[in-house]
Amino acid sequence: MKVYEVEEFGIGNLRMAEREVPSPGADEVLVRFHAASVNYRDLMVVEGAYNPRMKRPAIPFSDGAGEIAAIGDAVTKWHVGDRVTPIFAQRWFDGGSSEEKRRSSLGAGAQWDGVLREYGSFSEESVVQIPEHLSFEEAATLPCAALTAWHAVVESGLTRPGETVLTLGTGGVSIFAVQFAKMAGARVFATSSSSEKIGKLIELGVDGTVNYRETADWDKAILDLTEKKGVDHTVEVGGAGTLQRSVNATRIGGHVAMIGALTGGDAFNPTPVFMKSIRLQGIFTGSRRMFEEMTRAIAANKLKPVIDRSFEFHQVKEALEYMKSGSHFGKIVVRIGEGS
Ligand SMILES: NC(=O)c1ccc[n+]([C@@H]2O[C@H](COP(=O)([O-])OP(=O)(O)OC[C@H]3O[C@@H](n4cnc5c(N)ncnc54)[C@H](OP(=O)(O)O)[C@@H]3O)[C@@H](O)[C@H]2O)c1
């Protein structure tokens, strides 16, 4: 089978290789992949910024979707032909996170090879069913970006109808956060660097927008949109460069879900966090139980992931360069298998 391997870091050094199709163990299923999606983390993994000591050669990318091509003798949950996606953290089924669960995430080292390959064997406990209305390409967007947004908005945020949610930028996590917040009945405010993308946010149903390039103090603009109170929830993907303003834009007693580190920045002043009794919650993807709840909600609402662009398997380097350019809106997908 064809796989991609990281041996030397750098997008240009990503190489296509041949490996044996794995045989599933007794309690494993063999997944034939049809699609994978790109996360910012994958770019960091390939460039060596995620873990410079990562064991190599490693197959990158955490998020894939496919069908079960074979099952081990002891498998009871699945049949050949079932459409599934492996979960991001292969040993996180329920409850809180732990070192062991966190370390079982796909695509960041040789021990837990990723999904940029034609076939992969996974424990029958570590895959979930794809909602019927989703294609493989759409389903491949769920394991990391969607689950993280779900964890932030629904699991940690417990977002209620009529509450307000702020999202930053228009990457994979943020667009899912917009969709889940709308699904929960919230009013959503979103920032972006681009007026074209702001147009797309409005089409998606966002209630108020701020261009953070044109309006450097976008936190004040969000306060203006919320009668000076601030939002109930902020889905914080920017990190050091945006956290201070995210806290400013959040109401007293509000919730900031800390997810990402897209930007660097100056020293952080913690005073507003305690003066405003902000709940600052770190979020790391989520468990299989959260994933299954999310897919039930996606199925019930016929929610469609927003895919910006799909690339063929031989175009993975272009897909990563495209992500690096930041021009995408929502998710970037790679097709795997026949014809790609
Ligand atoms: N904790 C977790 O479990 C977890 C899971 C998934 C992702 N993450 C992290 O979350 C972050 C986002 O991931 P992703 O996959 O959604 O990334 P992505 O798709 O690459 O998102 C990139 C977008 O972020 C926006 N952005 C960049 N700088 C910004 C700024 N200063 N202010 C506001 N928006 C900005 C831009 O949107 P515009 O062009 O519209 O401005 C850009 O297009 C990354 O740091 C990633 O590592 C963490």
The ligand as an SDF file (V2000), in Angstrom:
LIG
                    3D

 48 52  0  0  0  0  0  0  0  0999 V2000
   -6.2590   21.6280   21.7800 N   0  0  0  0  0  0  0  0  0  0  0  0
   -6.6200   20.8160   20.8090 C   0  0  0  0  0  0  0  0  0  0  0  0
   -7.0290   19.6630   21.0320 O   0  0  0  0  0  0  0  0  0  0  0  0
   -6.5750   21.3020   19.4050 C   0  0  0  0  0  0  0  0  0  0  0  0
   -7.3000   20.6460   18.3930 C   0  0  0  0  0  0  0  0  0  0  0  0
   -7.3130   21.1900   17.1130 C   0  0  0  0  0  0  0  0  0  0  0  0
   -6.5800   22.3520   16.8460 C   0  0  0  0  0  0  0  0  0  0  0  0
   -5.8450   22.9260   17.8420 N   0  0  0  0  0  0  0  0  0  0  0  0
   -5.1110   24.1600   17.6080 C   0  0  0  0  0  0  0  0  0  0  0  0
   -6.0650   25.1700   17.3080 O   0  0  0  0  0  0  0  0  0  0  0  0
   -5.5190   26.0870   16.3730 C   0  0  0  0  0  0  0  0  0  0  0  0
   -6.4190   26.1430   15.1610 C   0  0  0  0  0  0  0  0  0  0  0  0
   -6.3650   24.8970   14.4880 O   0  0  0  0  0  0  0  0  0  0  0  0
   -7.0640   24.7240   13.0630 P   0  0  0  0  0  0  0  0  0  0  0  0
   -6.7430   23.3370   12.6020 O   0  0  0  0  0  0  0  0  0  0  0  0
   -8.4640   25.1730   13.1110 O   0  0  0  0  0  0  0  0  0  0  0  0
   -6.1770   25.7660   12.2140 O   0  0  0  0  0  0  0  0  0  0  0  0
   -6.3590   26.3620   10.7950 P   0  0  0  0  0  0  0  0  0  0  0  0
   -7.4830   25.6950   10.0700 O   0  0  0  0  0  0  0  0  0  0  0  0
   -5.0300   26.3840   10.1480 O   0  0  0  0  0  0  0  0  0  0  0  0
   -6.7800   27.8800   11.1160 O   0  0  0  0  0  0  0  0  0  0  0  0
   -6.1030   28.9360   10.5460 C   0  0  0  0  0  0  0  0  0  0  0  0
   -6.9370   30.2070   10.6310 C   0  0  0  0  0  0  0  0  0  0  0  0
   -6.7980   30.8180   11.8980 O   0  0  0  0  0  0  0  0  0  0  0  0
   -7.0240   32.1860   11.7710 C   0  0  0  0  0  0  0  0  0  0  0  0
   -6.0290   32.9950   12.4740 N   0  0  0  0  0  0  0  0  0  0  0  0
   -4.7000   33.0300   12.2990 C   0  0  0  0  0  0  0  0  0  0  0  0
   -4.1650   34.0060   13.0710 N   0  0  0  0  0  0  0  0  0  0  0  0
   -5.1890   34.5810   13.7380 C   0  0  0  0  0  0  0  0  0  0  0  0
   -5.3080   35.6620   14.6470 C   0  0  0  0  0  0  0  0  0  0  0  0
   -4.2570   36.3670   15.0380 N   0  0  0  0  0  0  0  0  0  0  0  0
   -6.5350   35.9650   15.1170 N   0  0  0  0  0  0  0  0  0  0  0  0
   -7.6260   35.2720   14.7300 C   0  0  0  0  0  0  0  0  0  0  0  0
   -7.5790   34.2620   13.8450 N   0  0  0  0  0  0  0  0  0  0  0  0
   -6.3800   33.9290   13.3660 C   0  0  0  0  0  0  0  0  0  0  0  0
   -7.0030   32.5320   10.3010 C   0  0  0  0  0  0  0  0  0  0  0  0
   -8.3530   32.8250    9.9120 O   0  0  0  0  0  0  0  0  0  0  0  0
   -8.6950   34.1170    9.0310 P   0  0  0  0  0  0  0  0  0  0  0  0
   -7.9900   33.9210    7.7240 O   0  0  0  0  0  0  0  0  0  0  0  0
  -10.1860   34.1080    8.9090 O   0  0  0  0  0  0  0  0  0  0  0  0
   -8.2030   35.3300    9.7530 O   0  0  0  0  0  0  0  0  0  0  0  0
   -6.4760   31.2540    9.6660 C   0  0  0  0  0  0  0  0  0  0  0  0
   -7.0000   31.0360    8.3830 O   0  0  0  0  0  0  0  0  0  0  0  0
   -4.0890   25.5930   16.1020 C   0  0  0  0  0  0  0  0  0  0  0  0
   -3.1910   26.2480   16.9790 O   0  0  0  0  0  0  0  0  0  0  0  0
   -4.1620   24.1200   16.4290 C   0  0  0  0  0  0  0  0  0  0  0  0
   -2.9250   23.5640   16.7500 O   0  0  0  0  0  0  0  0  0  0  0  0
   -5.8290   22.4200   19.0970 C   0  0  0  0  0  0  0  0  0  0  0  0
  1  2  1  0
  2  3  2  0
  2  4  1  0
  4  5  1  0
  4 48  2  0
  5  6  2  0
  6  7  1  0
  7  8  2  0
  8  9  1  0
  8 48  1  0
  9 10  1  0
  9 46  1  0
 10 11  1  0
 11 12  1  0
 11 44  1  0
 12 13  1  0
 13 14  1  0
 14 15  2  0
 14 16  1  0
 14 17  1  0
 17 18  1  0
 18 19  2  0
 18 20  1  0
 18 21  1  0
 21 22  1  0
 22 23  1  0
 23 24  1  0
 23 42  1  0
 24 25  1  0
 25 26  1  0
 25 36  1  0
 26 27  1  0
 26 35  1  0
 27 28  2  0
 28 29  1  0
 29 30  1  0
 29 35  2  0
 30 31  1  0
 30 32  2  0
 32 33  1  0
 33 34  2  0
 34 35  1  0
 36 37  1  0
 36 42  1  0
 37 38  1  0
 38 39  2  0
 38 40  1  0
 38 41  1  0
 42 43  1  0
 44 45  1  0
 44 46  1  0
 46 47  1  0
M  CHG  2   8   1  16  -1
M  END
$$$$
